[in-house]
Amino acid sequence: MAVTGIGGLFFRANNPEKLMAWYLEHLGVGANMAAGEYIWQQAAGPTVFAPFKQDTDYFPQTKQWMLNLRVEGLDELLAKLRAAGIDITTKAEWDSPETGRFARIHDPDGNPIELWEPPA
């Protein structure tokens, strides 16, 4: 097959530079364009590609997409985000030994972000 992975995620932002800096500071995601780095080298691992029904309640009806980021050390990341004043939602029913652990946050533009720590 010709496709080998996701090559990028592109979306509109009220202030692209400020939003990119937020993602880089709080999640370590994205490229540091100020340092001349334009590509984020990510770790190999699973990626879920799944359209949802139009009426799903898995993420807000006002949003067409939700970013899911695979993480290691979810507890440490959540502590860092809380210290930065970022609201976090967790629910015990989201977590399972088969699928891993989840938490949800929103970026400054209100875009939903799911943090996923796959099972060990």
Secondary structure by P-SEA (a helix, b strand, c coil): cccccccbbbbbbccaaaaaaaaaaccccccccccccccccccbbbbbbbbcccccccccccccbbbbbbbcaaaaaaaaaaaabbbbbbbccccccccccbbbbbcccbbbbbbbbccc
